[in-house]
Amino acid sequence: MKPVDKIIIVGGGTSGWCAAALFSLDFDVILIDKEKGERVGVGEATLLNFSSFMNRCGFPSHSWMNEIDATFKGGILFKNWKTMNEDIWHPFLDSEFGKSKTSLINLWSKCQDLDFKKYACGLYELSMNRYIHPEYQNNSYAFHIDCNLLVKFIQNQLTNRITHIQSDVKKVIRNEDGSVQRLVLANEMNISGDLYLDCTGFKRLLSSNSDIISLRDRLFCDTAIACHVEYENEEIEFNPYVTCEAVDHGWIWQIPTQSRLGTGLVFNRSITDPEDAKKYFIDYWNSRISYDQLKVLDWSPFYTKNAWNHNVVSIGLSNGFIEPLESTGLALIFYGIEQLHEQIMVGKYHITDLSIYNALMENTFETCVDFINMHYFDNQREGKFWDFVRDTHIMNDSHQYYMNQMSSPITKSKDRGIFSGFNWYTWMIQLGHSIVPKNNGVSVEESKVYLEEFYKKTNSI
């Protein structure tokens, strides 16, 4: 067993400060951040684990909502996704009914004459009408936030909880087995601890490059043009959901925070030149944005097979990045931090804890990749990007698994990682997969009554 008393976090971005927020409750934390930070902060969207993570760190929602420019997120509207004028709605809300605890989708499988978005996708019409349902705020809404403001908020909260050193890491001194012995900083300080968290992003300053798993053969995007957009018509643009609209070169996100929109065009740079993408993006916004505002973000989709290696744990972008679709970036940060906390919360760890943590992170990344990959299945849009998607897309094992579930009267499915069977079914039905009526002990008539009741309940405030 190896003791953990002092944790050294290298990197002062979202992952570094969020890790500091949780670990400083139980450990001595030193956070090393370079003197001049480089943060993008174009508006980010969270999943349901954000609010619970903040609560766990001692930050109730009333303390941060306004401080980080947060707004409610009831789901994601994928505009013109499979074809033009055909939208997909992906909500968080999935309710259960009756003694059988059957879901909206199981009920709808017996009443497929009803509109799927309205009756089987919670909060759809309410969200389209820009209302927040007060009853579901605590368990069925995530948030749109400004990560720059989130970092500032956490910094202010941790003034007396951690040691914050602003200096570049000049050299990493390692032991013979590859573990980190100490860090030599540009200010000539030598820093050592029991566990080191690499939160340095794609630089991966402390991490090994020997176990990187490339995802280029399974994902389609590797670049984004991003910026802020000031509200022009807030009544229309200030929505309680993220918009992801399929366009010729890929797709465009819109994330409404309290003060402005965060937006970006996601594409493949081997198909679309970034300069062409910039021109297209400016035209898309009717010149409401300027060339000088645009930031080019590029990545090579990957994850690290061994996120925890010796006494170094890769968190956030150091551990991997898929693509912006479905807001997995922040969700994987919080998941990685919380799972690590579970392994070391007793103040020590065993070699088996590394194996458990690495298996959890690998499985979670794999299932997220499979879920994102499924979004591009059988897309009928035109353009070089979408031609590339059709030519290279291969149905993955998880997709095949859930497709088999839909074609049989099985009511329970495996919930894998961040996204459950509910998420898969919601998407697959709207992509055109057929579903067999489920044998859930509820009659067709009862199913319609339940769906009608739920529709009325979630569309009244």
GUDREN-237388 format. One record per residue (C-alpha): residue number from 1; residue in one letter; x, y, z. Coordinates in steps of 0.05 Angstrom, whole numbers. Layout:
NODE,resi,resn,u,v,w
NODE,NUM,A,X,Y,Z
...
//
This chain:
NODE,resi,resn,u,v,w
NODE,1,M,0,0,0
NODE,2,K,24,70,-16
NODE,3,P,3,129,27
NODE,4,V,-29,192,-2
NODE,5,D,-25,255,39
NODE,6,K,0,308,-10
NODE,7,I,-27,314,-81
NODE,8,I,9,356,-134
NODE,9,I,-35,382,-190
NODE,10,V,1,410,-251
NODE,11,G,-43,454,-295
NODE,12,G,-91,509,-278
NODE,13,G,-148,498,-327
NODE,14,T,-217,470,-314
NODE,15,S,-192,400,-297
NODE,16,G,-138,424,-250
NODE,17,W,-181,471,-209
NODE,18,C,-240,422,-207
NODE,19,A,-193,368,-182
NODE,20,A,-166,416,-130
NODE,21,A,-237,432,-107
NODE,22,L,-252,359,-90
NODE,23,F,-185,333,-66
NODE,24,S,-172,393,-21
NODE,25,L,-229,369,23
NODE,26,D,-187,309,45
NODE,27,F,-115,321,24
NODE,28,D,-59,372,24
NODE,29,V,-62,400,-47
NODE,30,I,-10,441,-85
NODE,31,L,-33,467,-153
NODE,32,I,22,490,-201
NODE,33,D,-2,536,-256
NODE,34,K,41,572,-307
NODE,35,E,44,647,-298
NODE,36,K,3,663,-360
NODE,37,G,-56,618,-372
NODE,38,E,-85,604,-441
NODE,39,R,-158,587,-435
NODE,40,V,-209,585,-491
NODE,41,G,-275,592,-455
NODE,42,V,-327,597,-511
NODE,43,G,-384,571,-469
NODE,44,E,-389,498,-448
NODE,45,A,-446,450,-436
NODE,46,T,-449,400,-379
NODE,47,L,-484,335,-365
NODE,48,L,-523,317,-302
NODE,49,N,-460,301,-261
NODE,50,F,-439,375,-259
NODE,51,S,-487,399,-205
NODE,52,S,-474,337,-161
NODE,53,F,-399,347,-169
NODE,54,M,-404,420,-148
NODE,55,N,-446,401,-87
NODE,56,R,-396,348,-68
NODE,57,C,-341,401,-69
NODE,58,G,-383,445,-23
NODE,59,F,-410,492,-75
NODE,60,P,-487,493,-75
NODE,61,S,-520,519,-139
NODE,62,H,-542,586,-109
NODE,63,S,-469,603,-97
NODE,64,W,-446,594,-170
NODE,65,M,-505,602,-218
NODE,66,N,-493,676,-231
NODE,67,E,-418,673,-218
NODE,68,I,-405,626,-277
NODE,69,D,-459,655,-323
NODE,70,A,-498,589,-318
NODE,71,T,-564,574,-351
NODE,72,F,-607,511,-350
NODE,73,K,-598,457,-403
NODE,74,G,-656,409,-413
NODE,75,G,-624,372,-471
NODE,76,I,-594,381,-540
NODE,77,L,-632,398,-604
NODE,78,F,-596,368,-665
NODE,79,K,-623,410,-722
NODE,80,N,-626,383,-793
NODE,81,W,-585,325,-769
NODE,82,K,-601,263,-810
NODE,83,T,-632,303,-867
NODE,84,M,-653,375,-877
NODE,85,N,-714,395,-836
NODE,86,E,-708,333,-792
NODE,87,D,-689,347,-720
NODE,88,I,-669,301,-663
NODE,89,W,-683,318,-590
NODE,90,H,-639,287,-536
NODE,91,P,-665,303,-466
NODE,92,F,-643,283,-397
NODE,93,L,-712,267,-370
NODE,94,D,-733,194,-371
NODE,95,S,-790,178,-324
NODE,96,E,-816,111,-300
NODE,97,F,-889,91,-289
NODE,98,G,-928,40,-249
NODE,99,K,-906,-22,-211
NODE,100,S,-867,-47,-271
NODE,101,K,-824,16,-270
NODE,102,T,-827,19,-346
NODE,103,S,-799,78,-383
NODE,104,L,-828,129,-432
NODE,105,I,-796,93,-490
NODE,106,N,-824,25,-469
NODE,107,L,-893,57,-464
NODE,108,W,-885,91,-531
NODE,109,S,-865,26,-564
NODE,110,K,-938,4,-558
NODE,111,C,-965,72,-582
NODE,112,Q,-921,89,-641
NODE,113,D,-976,131,-673
NODE,114,L,-960,184,-621
NODE,115,D,-907,236,-636
NODE,116,F,-842,210,-606
NODE,117,K,-811,276,-587
NODE,118,K,-873,301,-552
NODE,119,Y,-893,239,-515
NODE,120,A,-829,198,-505
NODE,121,C,-776,254,-499
NODE,122,G,-786,292,-435
NODE,123,L,-791,368,-435
NODE,124,Y,-789,374,-511
NODE,125,E,-846,423,-523
NODE,126,L,-832,461,-459
NODE,127,S,-759,470,-480
NODE,128,M,-779,492,-550
NODE,129,N,-823,544,-517
NODE,130,R,-764,567,-475
NODE,131,Y,-792,549,-406
NODE,132,I,-758,514,-348
NODE,133,H,-801,465,-309
NODE,134,P,-789,479,-235
NODE,135,E,-805,407,-213
NODE,136,Y,-749,377,-254
NODE,137,Q,-694,429,-243
NODE,138,N,-656,387,-193
NODE,139,N,-653,321,-231
NODE,140,S,-668,332,-305
NODE,141,Y,-630,395,-324
NODE,142,A,-556,405,-332
NODE,143,F,-523,473,-345
NODE,144,H,-491,517,-397
NODE,145,I,-431,551,-365
NODE,146,D,-370,594,-378
NODE,147,C,-309,553,-358
NODE,148,N,-265,614,-350
NODE,149,L,-314,640,-298
NODE,150,L,-318,570,-267
NODE,151,V,-243,570,-257
NODE,152,K,-245,640,-226
NODE,153,F,-302,619,-180
NODE,154,I,-264,558,-155
NODE,155,Q,-200,598,-146
NODE,156,N,-236,646,-101
NODE,157,Q,-267,589,-61
NODE,158,L,-200,553,-51
NODE,159,T,-159,612,-27
NODE,160,N,-148,580,41
NODE,161,R,-156,507,21
NODE,162,I,-95,496,-25
NODE,163,T,-25,521,-41
NODE,164,H,-25,556,-109
NODE,165,I,42,565,-143
NODE,166,Q,46,605,-208
NODE,167,S,107,580,-245
NODE,168,D,124,537,-304
NODE,169,V,150,466,-294
NODE,170,K,221,468,-318
NODE,171,K,240,395,-308
NODE,172,V,207,330,-287
NODE,173,I,254,286,-245
NODE,174,R,235,213,-248
NODE,175,N,254,150,-209
NODE,176,E,282,89,-244
NODE,177,D,213,58,-250
NODE,178,G,186,119,-287
NODE,179,S,148,149,-229
NODE,180,V,156,223,-214
NODE,181,Q,205,239,-158
NODE,182,R,199,315,-159
NODE,183,L,186,375,-203
NODE,184,V,235,431,-215
NODE,185,L,200,497,-228
NODE,186,A,222,558,-266
NODE,187,N,223,597,-200
NODE,188,E,275,546,-176
NODE,189,M,228,512,-127
NODE,190,N,230,436,-120
NODE,191,I,162,405,-109
NODE,192,S,147,333,-90
NODE,193,G,85,295,-68
NODE,194,D,52,227,-62
NODE,195,L,8,232,-124
NODE,196,Y,14,277,-185
NODE,197,L,-46,297,-228
NODE,198,D,-29,316,-299
NODE,199,C,-78,370,-319
NODE,200,T,-34,402,-372
NODE,201,G,-81,387,-430
NODE,202,F,-54,360,-496
NODE,203,K,18,376,-473
NODE,204,R,13,317,-424
NODE,205,L,73,344,-387
NODE,206,L,76,288,-336
NODE,207,S,44,231,-375
NODE,208,S,72,175,-417
NODE,209,N,58,174,-492
NODE,210,S,67,99,-498
NODE,211,D,-6,80,-485
NODE,212,I,-46,129,-527
NODE,213,I,-105,99,-564
NODE,214,S,-120,136,-628
NODE,215,L,-194,144,-646
NODE,216,R,-185,170,-716
NODE,217,D,-213,106,-746
NODE,218,R,-278,114,-708
NODE,219,L,-291,189,-704
NODE,220,F,-298,241,-758
NODE,221,C,-280,310,-731
NODE,222,D,-214,340,-708
NODE,223,T,-221,416,-712
NODE,224,A,-267,472,-690
NODE,225,I,-272,546,-705
NODE,226,A,-301,578,-642
NODE,227,C,-319,646,-612
NODE,228,H,-371,685,-573
NODE,229,V,-433,716,-604
NODE,230,E,-471,772,-571
NODE,231,Y,-546,763,-567
NODE,232,E,-583,797,-624
NODE,233,N,-652,772,-607
NODE,234,E,-648,743,-537
NODE,235,E,-721,723,-536
NODE,236,I,-707,674,-593
NODE,237,E,-633,656,-580
NODE,238,F,-635,647,-504
NODE,239,N,-657,574,-502
NODE,240,P,-656,522,-445
NODE,241,Y,-619,473,-490
NODE,242,V,-557,466,-533
NODE,243,T,-567,470,-608
NODE,244,C,-523,427,-653
NODE,245,E,-539,440,-726
NODE,246,A,-513,396,-782
NODE,247,V,-484,439,-839
NODE,248,D,-445,426,-903
NODE,249,H,-376,421,-869
NODE,250,G,-397,386,-805
NODE,251,W,-439,416,-749
NODE,252,I,-446,480,-709
NODE,253,W,-460,486,-635
NODE,254,Q,-496,542,-599
NODE,255,I,-492,545,-523
NODE,256,P,-531,602,-489
NODE,257,T,-502,629,-425
NODE,258,Q,-532,687,-387
NODE,259,S,-493,740,-424
NODE,260,R,-479,712,-493
NODE,261,L,-476,652,-539
NODE,262,G,-416,606,-544
NODE,263,T,-412,577,-614
NODE,264,G,-366,536,-659
NODE,265,L,-362,500,-725
NODE,266,V,-336,428,-718
NODE,267,F,-305,396,-779
NODE,268,N,-249,352,-808
NODE,269,R,-189,393,-829
NODE,270,S,-167,342,-881
NODE,271,I,-233,356,-917
NODE,272,T,-245,430,-902
NODE,273,D,-188,480,-898
NODE,274,P,-193,521,-834
NODE,275,E,-193,586,-875
NODE,276,D,-253,562,-914
NODE,277,A,-286,541,-849
NODE,278,K,-277,611,-821
NODE,279,K,-310,643,-882
NODE,280,Y,-368,594,-878
NODE,281,F,-376,606,-804
NODE,282,I,-377,682,-811
NODE,283,D,-429,676,-866
NODE,284,Y,-470,629,-822
NODE,285,W,-474,683,-770
NODE,286,N,-490,737,-822
NODE,287,S,-425,774,-804
NODE,288,R,-445,782,-731
NODE,289,I,-375,756,-716
NODE,290,S,-309,779,-744
NODE,291,Y,-248,742,-769
NODE,292,D,-206,767,-711
NODE,293,Q,-253,736,-660
NODE,294,L,-244,665,-686
NODE,295,K,-202,614,-649
NODE,296,V,-179,550,-683
NODE,297,L,-181,490,-638
NODE,298,D,-153,425,-664
NODE,299,W,-142,357,-634
NODE,300,S,-128,285,-652
NODE,301,P,-183,244,-619
NODE,302,F,-152,196,-569
NODE,303,Y,-154,169,-498
NODE,304,T,-100,141,-453
NODE,305,K,-105,66,-438
NODE,306,N,-71,75,-371
NODE,307,A,-95,141,-343
NODE,308,W,-62,124,-277
NODE,309,N,10,104,-288
NODE,310,H,56,96,-227
NODE,311,N,42,159,-186
NODE,312,V,16,201,-243
NODE,313,V,-58,207,-262
NODE,314,S,-79,241,-327
NODE,315,I,-142,283,-318
NODE,316,G,-182,321,-371
NODE,317,L,-150,333,-439
NODE,318,S,-86,299,-415
NODE,319,N,-127,235,-411
NODE,320,G,-162,243,-478
NODE,321,F,-213,280,-520
NODE,322,I,-267,254,-565
NODE,323,E,-303,314,-597
NODE,324,P,-351,367,-572
NODE,325,L,-414,329,-591
NODE,326,E,-457,309,-530
NODE,327,S,-416,349,-480
NODE,328,T,-370,291,-459
NODE,329,G,-309,335,-446
NODE,330,L,-330,364,-378
NODE,331,A,-369,301,-360
NODE,332,L,-306,258,-368
NODE,333,I,-266,307,-326
NODE,334,F,-315,302,-267
NODE,335,Y,-321,227,-275
NODE,336,G,-245,218,-275
NODE,337,I,-236,262,-213
NODE,338,E,-292,228,-174
NODE,339,Q,-269,157,-191
NODE,340,L,-198,174,-170
NODE,341,H,-224,202,-105
NODE,342,E,-261,137,-92
NODE,343,Q,-196,98,-100
NODE,344,I,-154,140,-53
NODE,345,M,-204,169,-4
NODE,346,V,-177,125,53
NODE,347,G,-109,160,45
NODE,348,K,-73,103,10
NODE,349,Y,-76,60,-51
NODE,350,H,-56,-9,-76
NODE,351,I,-32,-30,-145
NODE,352,T,-101,-61,-157
NODE,353,D,-132,9,-149
NODE,354,L,-93,31,-211
NODE,355,S,-121,-28,-250
NODE,356,I,-192,-14,-227
NODE,357,Y,-187,60,-243
NODE,358,N,-156,48,-311
NODE,359,A,-209,-3,-329
NODE,360,L,-265,45,-309
NODE,361,M,-236,102,-350
NODE,362,E,-222,59,-411
NODE,363,N,-292,30,-410
NODE,364,T,-323,99,-401
NODE,365,F,-283,128,-459
NODE,366,E,-300,68,-503
NODE,367,T,-374,73,-490
NODE,368,C,-374,148,-502
NODE,369,V,-337,138,-568
NODE,370,D,-388,85,-589
NODE,371,F,-446,131,-571
NODE,372,I,-417,190,-610
NODE,373,N,-401,145,-669
NODE,374,M,-474,123,-671
NODE,375,H,-497,195,-682
NODE,376,Y,-467,193,-752
NODE,377,F,-502,128,-773
NODE,378,D,-537,128,-840
NODE,379,N,-534,204,-848
NODE,380,Q,-566,227,-913
NODE,381,R,-540,298,-917
NODE,382,E,-500,320,-976
NODE,383,G,-429,348,-978
NODE,384,K,-357,324,-975
NODE,385,F,-357,316,-900
NODE,386,W,-421,274,-899
NODE,387,D,-396,233,-958
NODE,388,F,-333,219,-917
NODE,389,V,-377,198,-858
NODE,390,R,-418,150,-901
NODE,391,D,-355,120,-933
NODE,392,T,-319,107,-867
NODE,393,H,-374,95,-815
NODE,394,I,-375,24,-787
NODE,395,M,-429,2,-738
NODE,396,N,-397,-12,-670
NODE,397,D,-412,-68,-622
NODE,398,S,-452,-25,-574
NODE,399,H,-495,0,-631
NODE,400,Q,-507,-71,-653
NODE,401,Y,-524,-91,-582
NODE,402,Y,-577,-38,-573
NODE,403,M,-605,-51,-642
NODE,404,N,-615,-124,-622
NODE,405,Q,-649,-100,-558
NODE,406,M,-698,-58,-599
NODE,407,S,-716,-117,-643
NODE,408,S,-735,-162,-584
NODE,409,P,-786,-155,-526
NODE,410,I,-732,-145,-473
NODE,411,T,-749,-89,-424
NODE,412,K,-683,-82,-388
NODE,413,S,-618,-63,-422
NODE,414,K,-547,-55,-397
NODE,415,D,-529,15,-377
NODE,416,R,-458,27,-399
NODE,417,G,-417,86,-375
NODE,418,I,-442,158,-379
NODE,419,F,-496,141,-430
NODE,420,S,-550,90,-414
NODE,421,G,-598,50,-456
NODE,422,F,-647,108,-452
NODE,423,N,-598,153,-488
NODE,424,W,-585,100,-542
NODE,425,Y,-658,85,-554
NODE,426,T,-677,159,-557
NODE,427,W,-626,171,-611
NODE,428,M,-635,106,-650
NODE,429,I,-711,113,-656
NODE,430,Q,-702,184,-684
NODE,431,L,-649,158,-732
NODE,432,G,-701,111,-760
NODE,433,H,-688,45,-724
NODE,434,S,-752,6,-712
NODE,435,I,-771,-17,-642
NODE,436,V,-813,-77,-624
NODE,437,P,-869,-65,-572
NODE,438,K,-841,-83,-504
NODE,439,N,-872,-136,-460
NODE,440,N,-874,-92,-398
NODE,441,G,-940,-112,-365
NODE,442,V,-974,-48,-388
NODE,443,S,-1030,-51,-439
NODE,444,V,-1034,-7,-500
NODE,445,E,-1092,32,-469
NODE,446,E,-1054,42,-403
NODE,447,S,-992,63,-442
NODE,448,K,-1030,118,-478
NODE,449,V,-1060,142,-412
NODE,450,Y,-992,146,-379
NODE,451,L,-961,182,-438
NODE,452,E,-1018,232,-441
NODE,453,E,-1013,245,-366
NODE,454,F,-938,255,-370
NODE,455,Y,-945,300,-431
NODE,456,K,-995,344,-394
NODE,457,K,-953,345,-330
NODE,458,T,-887,364,-364
NODE,459,N,-920,418,-407
NODE,460,S,-955,454,-351
NODE,461,I,-921,504,-303
//
